[in-house]
Amino acid sequence: MGNRLTAILVGLAVVLFLGYSSIFVVNERQQAIVVRFGEIQDVKTAPGLYFKLPFAFMDADRVQYVENRALRFDHDNIRVQVSGGKFYEVDAFVVYRITDARRFRQTVSGDQMSAESRLRTRLDASLRRVYGLRGFESALSDARASMMQEVRDDLRPDAESLGISIVDVRIRRTDLTQEVSQQTFERMK
């Protein structure tokens, strides 16, 4: 009787372990990518309880979670030159959402920081181009909204290639650099 009880308990423990290691939960703020031996098997975007092969430690099935909500990154102290030749400092931020988890995993291995780094480089170039075509007054006038839309439209193709959609781009601050401020102050004196 004692051996039989031990065998039943061990069998129950094995079944519970297999059950626990083959279940994963996706909440409403995330997407799950099921990866089997390095290949994407499935992408779960709806919240719920899902099953996979057990034993992730043997690389049978691993689940990688990515965000399914609006995300934001800031890019501060961007030095841009306007059409008049003067330099200004610009702070901007981008609001984005991961819309294609499969492509996101394939292009940047599902790494949010790597994707933001790529977008940050493109944002920097786009801001330089947009400011370079205009004078400083544009950033302080009604043209600012069209400048932000132009930057957003510049970012969209690169973001889509990463599996990301750009929701919004905003310019928070446009200031004179220290040198330009000093020159302006000297002229005012």
Disulfide bonds with the S-S distance in Angstrom:
none
